[in-house]
């Protein structure tokens, strides 16, 4: 069971409870004391929280309520958290998901991120870390007007274009050259915006994490590499496609196309 240590400094005054104090977090955790503890912590810090025990209750809640983020435990009865993550990514690709597990190895974190999770929280964790990660993921998933401010896009800019591709900031959508909408996770969208705001510049991993408005893992972790690899596959397709993201050995990554801002 996760023990969330008491931390008086984690209690914040009402005016400092995050960017969206009314956000609804769905806690999927089969251990009842842990589920109640996490839900209570979220409520005490300005969030709405609903706790469920398994995938069946998760889907039932999603059908009947608006949810802004899913806090999903890996070890669940019936369908595992990773299986549920696949389903969430397929049916609700834009819904942010933070994986929670007792397995804290790098391989486990990379697997969760590769399956579409927006962040990864290893047990045991503290109150402040839980709140910080939930807020960071919700911040990335804010409406397009806020997202555009975060990446310093002028208010009159509604679309970003590069090499035939288009990012619609109002809809938070990536459109392929033929017009099809390309599915991106919240973390993938934030990563793409970071590149589009700094084209043809080498970005180190820690810079990418900062520009993406939230730390997904330690800067030395493979998490950034996995996210870049996933985005590269979306943009470049099969081997031989147009190169979009260049790996600069020992330095980071560079987004190669020119970027046009369109009102």
C-alpha positions as CSV (number, residue, x, y, z in Angstrom):
1,X,0.0,0.0,0.0
2,X,1.2,3.5,-0.8
3,X,2.1,5.5,2.3
4,X,1.7,9.2,1.6
5,X,3.7,10.9,4.3
6,X,2.2,13.8,6.1
7,X,3.7,17.0,4.8
8,X,2.2,20.2,6.2
9,X,3.9,22.3,3.4
10,X,1.7,20.5,0.8
11,X,-1.4,22.2,2.1
12,X,-1.8,25.3,0.0
13,X,-4.0,28.3,0.5
14,X,-7.2,28.4,-1.7
15,X,-5.7,30.9,-4.1
16,X,-2.7,28.7,-4.9
17,X,-4.3,25.3,-5.6
18,X,-3.2,25.0,-9.2
19,X,-4.4,26.2,-12.6
20,X,-7.7,24.3,-12.6
21,X,-9.0,23.7,-9.0
22,X,-12.2,22.2,-10.4
23,X,-10.5,19.5,-12.4
24,X,-12.0,16.1,-12.0
25,X,-9.5,13.3,-11.3
26,X,-10.6,9.6,-11.6
27,X,-8.5,7.5,-9.2
28,X,-8.4,3.8,-10.3
29,X,-6.9,1.9,-7.4
30,X,-8.0,-1.5,-6.0
31,X,-6.5,-0.9,-2.5
32,X,-9.3,0.8,-0.6
33,X,-7.3,2.7,2.0
34,X,-4.9,4.0,-0.6
35,X,-7.7,5.0,-2.9
36,X,-9.5,6.9,-0.2
37,X,-6.2,8.5,0.9
38,X,-5.4,9.8,-2.6
39,X,-8.9,11.0,-3.2
40,X,-9.0,12.9,0.1
41,X,-5.6,14.5,-0.7
42,X,-6.9,15.7,-4.1
43,X,-10.1,17.1,-2.6
44,X,-8.2,18.9,0.1
45,X,-6.2,20.6,-2.6
46,X,-9.0,21.9,-4.7
47,X,-9.7,19.0,-7.1
48,X,-12.8,16.9,-7.5
49,X,-12.0,13.2,-7.1
50,X,-13.8,9.9,-7.8
51,X,-12.3,6.6,-6.6
52,X,-13.0,3.3,-8.4
53,X,-11.6,-0.2,-7.9
54,X,-11.2,-1.6,-11.4
55,X,-11.6,-1.2,-15.1
56,X,-15.3,-2.0,-15.1
57,X,-16.0,0.9,-12.6
58,X,-13.6,3.1,-14.5
59,X,-15.4,2.8,-17.8
60,X,-18.8,3.2,-16.1
61,X,-17.6,6.4,-14.5
62,X,-16.2,7.7,-17.8
63,X,-19.6,7.1,-19.5
64,X,-21.5,9.1,-16.9
65,X,-19.2,11.9,-15.9
66,X,-16.7,14.4,-17.3
67,X,-13.2,13.4,-16.3
68,X,-10.1,15.6,-16.8
69,X,-7.4,13.1,-15.7
70,X,-7.1,9.4,-14.8
71,X,-4.7,8.3,-12.1
72,X,-4.3,4.7,-13.1
73,X,-2.7,1.9,-11.0
74,X,-0.9,-0.8,-12.9
75,X,-1.7,-3.8,-10.6
76,X,-5.5,-4.2,-10.8
77,X,-7.9,-7.2,-10.6
78,X,-9.1,-8.3,-14.0
79,X,-7.7,-6.1,-16.7
80,X,-4.3,-4.6,-15.7
81,X,-3.6,-0.9,-15.7
82,X,-1.5,-1.3,-18.9
83,X,-4.4,-3.0,-20.7
84,X,-6.8,-0.3,-19.6
85,X,-4.2,2.3,-20.7
86,X,-4.3,0.8,-24.2
87,X,-8.1,1.0,-24.2
88,X,-8.1,4.6,-23.0
89,X,-5.5,5.6,-25.6
90,X,-7.6,4.0,-28.4
91,X,-11.0,5.4,-27.3
92,X,-10.0,8.7,-25.6
93,X,-6.6,9.6,-26.9
94,X,-6.8,13.2,-25.5
95,X,-7.7,12.2,-21.9
96,X,-4.5,12.6,-19.7
97,X,-3.4,9.5,-17.9
98,X,-0.9,9.2,-15.0
99,X,0.3,5.7,-14.3
100,X,0.8,4.6,-10.7
101,X,2.8,1.5,-9.8
102,X,5.0,-0.1,-7.2
103,X,7.4,-1.0,-10.1
104,X,9.8,1.9,-10.3
105,X,12.4,0.6,-12.8
106,X,13.3,2.6,-15.9
107,X,12.0,-0.2,-18.1
108,X,8.5,0.0,-16.5
109,X,8.4,3.8,-16.8
110,X,9.4,3.6,-20.5
111,X,6.7,1.0,-21.2
112,X,4.0,3.1,-19.6
113,X,5.0,6.1,-21.6
114,X,5.4,4.2,-24.8
115,X,1.8,2.9,-24.4
116,X,0.6,6.5,-24.2
117,X,0.7,7.6,-20.6
118,X,1.4,11.3,-19.9
119,X,3.4,10.7,-16.8
120,X,4.5,7.9,-14.4
121,X,4.4,7.9,-10.6
122,X,6.2,5.2,-8.7
123,X,5.1,4.0,-5.2
124,X,5.8,5.0,-2.6
125,X,5.3,8.7,-3.4
126,X,4.8,11.8,-1.3
127,X,1.9,14.2,-1.3
128,X,3.8,17.0,-2.9
129,X,5.0,14.8,-5.8
130,X,1.5,13.5,-6.5
131,X,0.0,17.0,-6.6
132,X,2.9,18.4,-8.7
133,X,2.6,15.7,-11.3
134,X,-1.2,15.9,-11.5
135,X,-1.0,19.7,-11.9
136,X,1.7,19.5,-14.5
137,X,-0.2,17.0,-16.7
138,X,-3.4,19.1,-16.3
139,X,-1.5,22.2,-17.3
140,X,-0.4,20.6,-20.5
141,X,-4.0,19.6,-21.2
142,X,-5.5,23.1,-20.7
143,X,-7.6,24.6,-23.4
144,X,-5.8,25.8,-26.5
145,X,-5.8,29.5,-25.5
146,X,-3.8,28.7,-22.4
147,X,-1.6,26.3,-24.2
148,X,-0.7,28.9,-26.8
149,X,0.3,31.3,-24.1
150,X,2.6,28.7,-22.6
151,X,4.5,28.3,-25.8
152,X,4.6,32.1,-26.5
153,X,2.4,31.9,-29.6
154,X,0.8,35.3,-30.2
155,X,-2.9,35.6,-29.6
156,X,-3.7,36.1,-33.3
157,X,-1.9,32.9,-34.3
158,X,-4.3,30.0,-34.7
159,X,-2.3,27.5,-36.7
160,X,1.3,26.4,-37.0
161,X,2.4,24.8,-40.3
162,X,5.5,22.9,-41.3
163,X,6.4,20.8,-44.3
164,X,2.7,20.3,-45.2
165,X,1.6,19.5,-41.7
166,X,-0.7,21.8,-39.6
167,X,-1.3,22.1,-35.8
168,X,-4.7,23.6,-35.1
169,X,-4.2,25.4,-31.7
170,X,-7.9,25.9,-31.1
171,X,-8.7,22.2,-31.5
172,X,-5.3,21.0,-30.2
173,X,-5.1,18.8,-33.3
174,X,-2.2,17.7,-35.6
175,X,-3.3,17.4,-39.3
176,X,-1.3,15.4,-41.7
177,X,-0.6,16.9,-45.2
178,X,-3.6,15.0,-46.6
179,X,-5.9,16.5,-43.9
180,X,-6.3,13.5,-41.6
181,X,-6.2,14.1,-37.8
182,X,-3.1,12.3,-36.3
183,X,-3.7,11.1,-32.7
184,X,-1.3,12.5,-30.1
185,X,-1.2,12.0,-26.4
186,X,-1.0,15.0,-24.1
187,X,2.7,14.6,-23.7
188,X,3.2,14.1,-27.4
189,X,1.3,17.3,-28.2
190,X,3.3,19.3,-25.6
191,X,6.6,17.9,-27.1
192,X,5.5,18.9,-30.6
193,X,4.7,22.5,-29.5
194,X,8.1,22.7,-27.8
195,X,9.8,21.8,-31.1
196,X,7.6,24.1,-33.2
197,X,8.4,27.1,-30.9
198,X,12.2,26.4,-31.3
199,X,12.7,25.1,-34.8
200,X,16.2,24.5,-36.1
201,X,17.7,24.8,-32.6
202,X,19.3,22.0,-30.6
203,X,17.3,21.3,-27.5
204,X,18.8,19.3,-24.7
205,X,16.6,16.8,-22.8
206,X,16.2,19.0,-19.7
207,X,15.2,21.9,-22.0
208,X,12.6,19.8,-23.7
209,X,11.2,18.8,-20.3
210,X,11.0,22.4,-19.2
211,X,9.5,23.7,-22.5
212,X,6.9,20.9,-22.4
213,X,5.7,22.4,-19.1
214,X,6.2,19.5,-16.8
215,X,8.7,16.9,-15.9
216,X,7.8,13.4,-17.0
217,X,10.9,11.9,-15.5
218,X,14.5,12.6,-14.5
219,X,16.4,14.4,-17.3
220,X,18.7,11.5,-17.6
221,X,15.9,9.0,-18.0
222,X,15.0,7.5,-21.4
223,X,11.5,9.0,-21.2
224,X,12.3,11.9,-23.4
225,X,13.9,9.6,-26.0
226,X,10.8,7.5,-26.0
227,X,8.5,10.5,-26.5
228,X,10.7,11.8,-29.3
229,X,10.8,8.4,-31.0
230,X,7.0,8.2,-30.8
231,X,6.6,11.6,-32.3
232,X,9.1,10.9,-35.0
233,X,7.2,7.8,-36.1
234,X,4.0,9.9,-36.3
235,X,5.6,12.6,-38.5
236,X,8.1,10.6,-40.6
237,X,6.2,7.3,-41.0
238,X,8.1,4.4,-42.4
239,X,11.8,4.3,-42.9
240,X,12.8,6.6,-45.8
241,X,10.2,9.3,-44.9
242,X,11.2,13.0,-44.7
243,X,13.4,13.6,-41.7
244,X,11.8,15.9,-39.2
245,X,13.7,15.5,-35.9
246,X,17.4,15.1,-35.9
247,X,19.4,13.5,-33.1
248,X,22.4,15.6,-32.2
249,X,24.8,13.2,-30.5
250,X,25.7,14.2,-27.0
251,X,23.5,17.4,-27.2
252,X,19.8,16.6,-27.8
253,X,17.4,17.0,-30.6
254,X,16.7,19.5,-33.4
255,X,13.4,20.0,-35.3
256,X,14.4,20.5,-38.9
257,X,11.4,22.0,-40.9
258,X,10.7,25.7,-41.0
259,X,7.6,26.7,-39.1
260,X,5.0,29.2,-40.4
261,X,2.5,30.9,-38.0
262,X,-0.9,31.4,-39.5
263,X,-3.6,33.7,-38.2
